[in-house]
Amino acid sequence: MQTISLDDLTARLNRLPQSELQQYEERVDQYATQANIMRWQPNPGPQLAAYDNPADELLFGGEPGGGKSQLCLGLAFQAHKRSLVMRRKYGDLDRLIEDALLINGSRAGFNGSPPPKLRVGPEQVIDFGAAQYVGDEQSWMGKGHDLLAVDEATHFAENQIRFLMGWVRSEDPEQRTRVVLATNPPLRPEGLWVIKMFAPWLDSKYPFPAKPGELRWYYCDADGIDRWVDGPGSYELTDGRVVQAKSRTYIPSSIEDNPFYVRSNYRKQIDAMPEPYRSLLTGGFKTQFQDAPYQVIPTAWVHAAIDRWTPRPPEGIPMCSIGCDASGGGVDPFVMAIRHGGWYAPFVEILAKDIPMDRAGHFCAGQIVSYRRNNALVCIDLGGGYGSSTYERLKENNVEVSGFKGAEASTRRTKDGLLGFRNRRSEVYWRFREALDPSQPGGSQIALPDDPLLIADLTAQAQVPHEDKVITLEPKEDVTKRLGRSTDRGDAAVIAWATGPNYVPGSIALERYNRYGEHGLARKRPEVLMGRMAYKRPVR
């Protein structure tokens, strides 16, 4: 093969007529563009379908090894000008950045100073970001990107994801914008928001299920709630604003869809994982996440209570109590947990914006009275002082009401009498755990509505280990930071259980009598005790 030196080639090019030289330059630019297009290619199957899908917001994954991270990078290189690729912690970005540099072919254009940035071309930039703590996502405020690609999205809190989605935009009308949430199933309660956000694909109880890759349309109403609609177009909100519907879809992927891993032993590695991790990671959002260390209420017990729930309360059981988590304004709603024996009605939520703050006490008290039946005892969470005015208005109107302060000391003990409680909050959550325990005589009588926020609230509570035989729960402020919101539903549920009367069906009462003797309830009909005396002698 004949070779030519670079100097000889340069000399020959310089001798070419200007018109012919321009043709060569155009061909070189064309080859460079083609080489850039071929820099990364999606695998045939789900990854290609996700790459081409027109949805504004795409959920991709469901199992390990399906090419989730590569999809994020491939879109950033091939289809977008300004991209933000994220993980929850900056330390988790290392592998993503390594893969991005491999696709890039060199470290040219890379700046590793936080936040890392890769300039692919004059008009193409990939930012690598993280938001370890709730609030860190605000550092990206105003920094528009036409692609938001979040790897392992269920590690993030919902309000972090929604905030970041608000800055997906482009000044170029020809440039497509989109959100890609690439993730495995959630391992902690913080990630359960994904089931609600993509309910048509992930929620088995959703009335109109969607197929993988099928577009569904929604708009966010004036209260910040997603409303599913029949198709694209304009929709008027209650405040008069007109918004455009956006599209969502979900495309599942697994290791079998990734030819690079199919030829390796990665499937064997997954199959060798201990349970429940193996079932969780290969369950495609259908299996429940692993309980965290020192988790107070087991997830399986909460789901069992949901399975026991019926649309109507048990026959003959009146309303026993209403637990209320007060709103202090801002974004936290006013929540009511209405209990008939062990059966809970769907939670009543009044958004903070709908509460007139200049007469919040009168308003919330009126709402409670409108739902109250059978002289049910009302218990209001007075933590932070937000519920004080509501408490006073009810007292003035002779409504039987009690106040709950989670920081107060507790003198009670666990059912076995071995452990005490650091405070009232620790007590009520632990006693709700005891009530959910399926191993007690006759099983648990708690029946809860299927509510993803309630599940997350109850299963997010963790015990802080101590050596002094006192049960202490993780501070509520720490739980709130993890979830990105207040545990309104969980708090209302447990104080509703801790307050007011209870009942035990006759067959279970007899079984408990045989176990506890005279302290059990031996009546053969359900017993319902109303009023404060019931609270002083609770069912054991």
C-alpha positions in Angstrom: 0.0 0.0 0.0 1.3 3.4 -1.0 1.8 5.8 1.9 2.0 9.5 2.0 3.4 11.9 4.6 1.2 14.5 6.2 3.4 17.3 4.7 3.0 15.8 1.2 -0.8 15.6 1.7 -0.9 19.2 2.9 1.0 20.4 -0.1 -1.3 18.6 -2.5 -4.3 20.1 -0.9 -2.9 23.5 -1.1 -2.4 23.1 -4.9 -6.1 22.3 -5.4 -8.4 24.9 -6.9 -10.5 26.7 -4.3 -13.8 25.2 -5.6 -12.4 21.6 -5.4 -11.0 22.2 -2.0 -14.4 23.4 -0.8 -15.9 20.2 -2.0 -13.4 18.2 0.0 -14.2 20.3 3.1 -17.9 19.7 2.7 -17.3 15.9 2.4 -15.1 15.9 5.5 -17.8 17.8 7.5 -20.3 15.2 6.2 -18.2 12.3 7.4 -17.6 14.0 10.7 -21.4 14.4 11.2 -22.0 10.8 10.3 -19.3 9.6 12.7 -20.9 11.7 15.4 -24.3 10.1 14.7 -22.8 6.6 14.9 -21.0 7.4 18.2 -23.7 5.6 20.1 -26.5 3.4 18.9 -29.4 2.0 20.9 -29.8 -1.8 21.2 -32.8 -3.3 19.2 -35.8 -3.8 21.5 -36.9 -1.8 24.5 -33.8 0.6 24.4 -34.5 1.5 20.8 -38.2 1.8 21.5 -37.4 4.2 24.4 -35.0 6.2 22.2 -37.6 6.7 19.6 -40.7 7.1 21.8 -42.3 10.6 21.5 -43.4 10.8 25.2 -42.6 14.0 27.1 -41.9 11.9 30.2 -40.6 8.3 30.0 -40.1 5.8 32.7 -37.6 3.1 31.5 -36.4 0.0 33.3 -37.8 -2.1 36.0 -35.0 -4.7 36.2 -31.2 -4.5 36.4 -29.1 -4.7 33.3 -31.6 -3.3 30.8 -29.4 -0.5 29.5 -30.9 2.3 31.6 -27.8 4.3 32.1 -26.7 3.9 28.5 -30.0 5.2 27.3 -29.5 8.4 29.4 -26.1 8.9 27.9 -27.0 8.0 24.3 -29.9 10.5 24.3 -27.6 13.2 25.6 -25.0 12.5 22.9 -27.2 11.9 20.0 -30.5 13.7 20.4 -30.1 16.8 22.7 -28.0 19.9 22.9 -28.2 20.7 26.7 -28.6 17.6 28.9 -28.7 17.1 32.7 -27.8 13.5 33.7 -28.3 12.9 37.4 -27.8 10.5 40.3 -28.8 11.1 43.9 -25.2 11.4 45.1 -22.2 12.9 43.3 -20.2 9.8 44.3 -22.5 7.6 42.2 -21.7 9.6 39.0 -18.3 8.0 38.5 -19.4 5.1 36.3 -21.7 7.3 34.3 -18.9 9.8 33.6 -16.5 7.0 32.7 -19.0 5.6 30.2 -19.6 9.1 28.8 -15.9 9.6 28.2 -15.7 6.3 26.4 -18.6 7.3 24.1 -16.8 10.7 23.6 -13.6 9.0 22.6 -11.4 11.1 24.9 -11.5 13.5 27.8 -11.6 16.5 25.4 -14.2 19.0 26.6 -14.5 17.4 30.1 -14.3 19.5 33.2 -14.4 17.4 36.4 -14.9 20.3 38.8 -18.3 20.0 40.6 -20.7 19.9 38.9 -18.9 17.9 36.2 -19.5 19.0 32.6 -18.7 17.5 29.2 -18.7 19.9 26.2 -19.3 17.6 23.2 -19.4 20.4 20.7 -19.9 24.2 20.3 -23.6 23.9 21.0 -23.8 20.6 22.9 -23.2 20.2 26.6 -23.8 17.4 29.1 -24.1 18.4 32.8 -23.7 15.7 35.5 -25.6 16.6 38.6 -26.8 15.2 42.0 -29.2 16.2 44.8 -28.4 14.2 47.8 -30.6 16.1 50.2 -34.0 17.5 49.7 -33.4 21.1 48.7 -30.2 20.4 46.8 -32.2 20.2 43.6 -32.8 23.9 43.8 -29.2 24.5 42.8 -30.4 23.7 39.2 -33.1 26.4 39.4 -33.3 28.4 36.2 -30.7 26.3 34.4 -32.7 25.0 31.5 -32.0 21.7 29.8 -33.8 20.0 26.9 -33.1 16.6 28.4 -33.4 15.6 32.1 -32.2 12.1 32.5 -32.3 10.7 36.0 -30.6 7.4 36.6 -32.0 5.4 39.5 -34.9 7.9 39.8 -36.6 6.1 42.7 -33.7 7.1 44.9 -35.0 10.7 44.7 -37.9 12.2 46.6 -40.9 13.0 44.4 -40.8 16.8 45.0 -37.1 16.7 43.8 -38.1 15.1 40.6 -41.1 17.4 40.0 -38.9 20.5 40.7 -36.3 19.4 38.2 -38.9 18.6 35.6 -40.0 22.2 35.8 -36.8 23.4 34.2 -36.9 21.2 31.1 -37.0 23.6 28.2 -35.3 24.9 25.1 -34.9 28.2 23.3 -34.7 26.3 20.0 -38.2 25.5 18.7 -36.8 22.7 16.6 -35.2 21.0 19.7 -37.2 18.3 21.4 -37.5 18.4 25.2 -38.1 15.3 27.3 -37.6 13.7 30.7 -36.3 10.2 31.1 -36.6 8.4 34.5 -34.4 5.3 34.3 -34.7 3.1 37.4 -35.0 -0.2 39.1 -38.0 -0.7 41.5 -37.8 1.3 44.7 -36.0 -0.2 47.7 -37.4 2.3 50.2 -40.6 4.2 50.8 -39.2 7.4 49.3 -39.5 5.8 45.8 -43.2 4.8 46.0 -44.2 8.0 44.2 -43.3 6.3 40.9 -46.3 4.0 41.3 -48.6 7.0 41.5 -46.9 9.0 38.8 -47.1 6.2 36.3 -50.3 4.6 37.7 -51.7 3.4 34.3 -48.7 1.1 33.8 -47.7 0.2 37.4 -50.8 0.3 39.6 -52.6 -3.0 39.4 -55.8 -1.3 40.6 -55.8 1.5 38.0 -59.2 1.2 36.2 -57.8 1.8 32.7 -54.4 0.1 32.4 -51.9 1.1 29.7 -49.6 -1.0 27.6 -45.8 -0.6 27.5 -44.9 2.3 25.3 -48.5 3.6 25.0 -48.9 7.3 25.4 -51.2 8.6 28.1 -51.9 12.3 28.7 -52.1 14.4 31.8 -52.1 17.9 33.1 -51.2 19.3 36.5 -54.2 21.1 38.0 -54.2 24.2 40.2 -53.6 22.1 43.3 -50.5 20.4 41.8 -52.3 17.1 41.3 -51.9 15.1 38.1 -55.2 14.7 36.1 -55.3 12.0 33.4 -57.1 13.1 30.3 -58.1 11.5 27.0 -55.5 13.2 24.8 -53.3 16.2 24.0 -54.7 19.7 23.9 -55.5 22.7 26.1 -57.2 22.4 29.5 -58.5 25.3 31.6 -57.8 25.2 35.4 -60.1 26.3 38.1 -58.0 29.5 38.5 -58.6 30.4 34.9 -55.2 29.5 33.5 -55.0 27.3 30.4 -52.4 24.5 30.3 -51.2 22.0 27.7 -51.5 18.3 28.4 -48.2 16.4 28.5 -47.6 12.7 27.6 -46.1 9.9 29.7 -45.3 6.3 29.1 -43.4 3.4 30.6 -41.2 0.9 28.7 -39.9 -2.1 30.7 -36.5 -3.5 30.1 -34.5 -6.4 31.6 -31.1 -8.1 31.2 -32.5 -10.2 28.4 -32.9 -7.0 26.3 -29.2 -6.1 26.6 -27.0 -8.2 24.2 -23.8 -7.1 26.1 -25.1 -8.7 29.4 -26.9 -11.6 27.8 -23.5 -13.0 26.7 -22.0 -12.4 30.2 -22.8 -14.1 33.5 -24.7 -11.1 34.9 -28.0 -13.1 34.9 -26.3 -15.7 37.1 -25.1 -13.0 39.4 -28.6 -11.7 39.8 -30.1 -15.2 40.3 -27.5 -15.7 43.1 -28.6 -12.7 45.0 -30.3 -13.4 48.4 -34.0 -12.9 48.8 -35.9 -10.6 48.9 -33.5 -8.6 46.8 -33.6 -11.0 43.8 -37.4 -10.9 43.6 -37.5 -7.2 44.3 -35.1 -6.2 41.5 -36.6 -8.6 39.0 -40.2 -7.9 39.9 -40.8 -5.0 37.5 -42.3 -2.7 40.1 -44.7 -5.5 41.2 -42.9 -6.6 44.4 -42.7 -4.7 47.6 -39.4 -3.2 48.7 -37.1 -4.6 51.4 -37.8 -3.3 54.9 -35.1 -1.0 56.2 -33.1 -1.8 59.4 -35.0 -1.0 62.5 -38.2 -0.2 60.5 -41.0 0.0 63.0 -43.9 -1.3 60.9 -43.2 -4.1 58.5 -44.3 -3.4 55.0 -46.0 -6.8 54.7 -48.3 -6.0 57.7 -49.4 -2.7 56.0 -50.2 -4.5 52.8 -52.1 -7.2 54.7 -54.2 -4.4 56.3 -54.9 -3.0 52.8 -56.0 -6.5 51.6 -58.5 -6.6 54.5 -60.1 -3.3 53.5 -63.7 -3.1 52.2 -65.5 -0.1 50.7 -67.8 0.0 53.7 -67.2 -0.3 57.4 -68.2 -3.5 59.3 -71.9 -3.8 59.9 -73.0 -2.3 63.2 -69.7 -0.6 64.0 -70.1 3.2 64.5 -67.5 5.9 63.9 -65.1 5.7 66.9 -62.5 8.4 66.4 -61.1 11.0 64.0 -57.4 11.6 64.0 -56.4 15.0 62.6 -53.1 16.3 61.4 -53.4 20.0 61.3 -52.0 22.3 58.6 -49.7 25.2 59.4 -50.1 26.8 56.0 -47.5 26.5 53.4 -47.9 23.2 51.4 -48.9 20.8 54.2 -52.6 19.8 54.0 -55.1 19.2 56.7 -55.7 15.4 56.9 -58.4 13.5 58.7 -58.3 9.7 59.5 -61.8 8.4 60.2 -61.9 5.1 62.1 -64.8 2.6 62.7 -63.3 0.1 65.0 -60.3 -1.2 63.1 -61.6 0.0 59.7 -60.3 3.3 58.2 -62.3 5.3 55.7 -60.4 6.9 52.8 -58.4 9.8 54.2 -59.9 13.2 53.9 -57.4 15.8 52.7 -57.9 19.6 52.5 -55.1 21.4 50.7 -53.4 24.2 52.5 -54.3 26.7 49.9 -58.0 26.0 50.5 -57.8 26.8 54.2 -58.4 30.5 55.0 -55.5 31.2 57.3 -57.2 34.1 59.0 -59.9 31.8 60.4 -58.2 28.4 60.0 -59.5 27.2 63.4 -63.2 27.8 62.6 -62.8 26.4 59.1 -61.1 23.1 60.2 -63.4 22.6 63.1 -66.4 23.0 60.8 -64.9 20.4 58.4 -64.4 17.9 61.3 -68.0 18.4 62.5 -69.3 17.8 59.0 -67.7 14.4 58.9 -68.2 13.4 62.6 -70.8 10.8 63.5 -71.8 8.8 66.6 -70.1 11.3 69.0 -66.8 10.0 67.8 -63.8 11.3 69.8 -61.6 13.8 67.9 -57.9 13.9 68.4 -55.8 16.7 67.0 -52.1 16.8 66.6 -50.9 19.9 68.4 -47.3 19.5 67.5 -46.0 22.9 66.4 -49.1 24.6 67.7 -50.9 24.5 64.3 -54.0 22.6 65.6 -54.5 24.8 68.8 -57.2 27.1 67.3 -59.1 24.1 65.8 -58.9 22.4 69.2 -60.3 25.5 71.0 -63.2 25.9 68.5 -64.3 22.3 69.1 -64.1 22.7 72.8 -66.2 25.8 72.7 -68.8 23.9 70.8 -68.8 20.9 73.3 -67.3 18.5 70.9 -65.3 15.8 72.7 -61.7 16.4 71.6 -58.3 15.6 72.9 -54.9 17.0 71.9 -51.8 15.0 70.9 -48.3 16.2 71.5 -45.7 13.7 70.2 -42.9 15.2 72.2 -44.6 14.6 75.6 -43.3 11.8 77.8 -45.1 8.5 77.8 -45.8 6.3 80.9 -47.1 3.3 78.9 -45.3 0.1 77.9 -45.3 -2.3 75.1 -47.9 -5.1 75.1 -45.5 -7.5 76.7 -44.6 -5.0 79.4 -40.8 -5.2 78.7 -40.2 -1.8 77.1 -41.2 1.8 77.6 -41.4 4.7 75.2 -39.2 7.8 74.8 -42.3 9.9 74.0 -45.9 9.8 72.9 -45.0 9.7 69.2 -42.9 6.6 69.7 -45.7 5.1 71.7 -48.5 5.6 69.2 -46.6 4.3 66.2 -45.4 1.2 68.2 -48.9 0.4 69.4 -50.2 0.7 65.8 -47.5 -1.8 64.9 -48.8 -4.1 67.7 -52.3 -3.7 66.3 -51.1 -4.7 62.8 -49.3 -7.8 64.1 -50.9 -10.8 62.3 -49.7 -13.3 64.9 -51.9 -11.9 67.7 -54.9 -14.1 68.7 -57.5 -13.8 65.9 -55.1 -11.8 63.8 -55.1 -8.0 63.2 -58.4 -6.2 62.8 -56.9 -3.1 61.1 -58.2 -2.4 57.6 -56.6 0.4 55.6 -57.4 2.0 52.3 -55.0 1.5 49.5 -53.1 4.8 49.6 -49.4 5.0 48.4 -48.8 8.0 50.6 -50.1 6.2 53.7 -47.9 3.2 52.9 -44.9 5.4 52.7 -45.7 7.3 55.9 -46.1 4.1 57.9 -43.2 2.2 56.6 -40.8 5.1 56.7 -40.7 5.2 60.5 -37.5 3.8 62.0 -36.5 2.9 65.5 -33.4 4.4 67.0 -31.7 1.6 69.0 -31.0 2.4 72.7 -29.6 0.4 75.6 -32.0 1.6 78.2 -35.0 -0.5 77.1 -36.9 2.5 75.8 -38.3 2.6 72.3 -37.4 5.8 70.5 -38.4 6.7 67.0 -36.3 8.6 64.5 -37.3 12.3 64.8 -40.1 13.3 62.5 -38.0 16.1 61.0 -35.5 13.4 59.7 -38.4 11.3 58.2 -39.8 14.4 56.5 -36.4 15.2 55.0 -36.1 11.7 53.5 -39.6 11.7 52.1 -39.6 15.3 51.0 -42.9 16.0 52.7 -44.7 15.7 56.0 -46.1 12.3 57.2 -49.6 13.6 57.4 -51.5 10.4 56.7 -49.4 8.2 58.9 -49.6 10.6 61.9 -53.4 11.0 61.5 -53.8 7.2 61.3 -51.9 6.3 64.4 -53.4 9.0 66.7 -56.8 7.9 65.5 -56.0 4.4 66.7 -54.5 5.6 70.0 -57.6 7.6 70.8 -61.2 6.6 71.3 -62.9 3.3 71.6 -62.3 0.0 69.9 -64.2 -3.2 69.4 -63.4 -7.0 69.2 -65.7 -9.5 67.4 -67.1 -12.2 69.7 -65.0 -15.1 68.4 -61.8 -13.1 68.8 -62.9 -11.9 72.2 -63.3 -15.5 73.3 -59.8 -16.4 72.0 -58.3 -13.4 73.8 -60.2 -14.3 77.0 -58.6 -17.7 76.9 -55.2 -16.1 76.6 -55.5 -13.1 78.8 -58.1 -14.3 81.3 -60.4 -11.7 82.9 -58.6 -8.9 81.1 -59.9 -10.3 77.8 -63.3 -9.5 76.3 -65.4 -12.6 76.5 -68.6 -11.3 75.0 -69.8 -13.1 71.9 -71.0 -10.0 70.1 -68.8 -7.1 69.0 -68.3 -4.7 71.8 -68.0 -1.0 71.1 -67.1 1.4 74.0 -67.7 5.1 73.3 -66.2 8.2 75.0 -63.2 8.8 77.2 -63.7 5.9 79.4 -63.0 3.6 76.5 -59.6 5.3 76.1 -58.9 4.6 79.8 -59.6 0.9 79.4 -58.5 0.0 75.9 -58.8 -3.5 74.4 -55.7 -5.5 75.3 
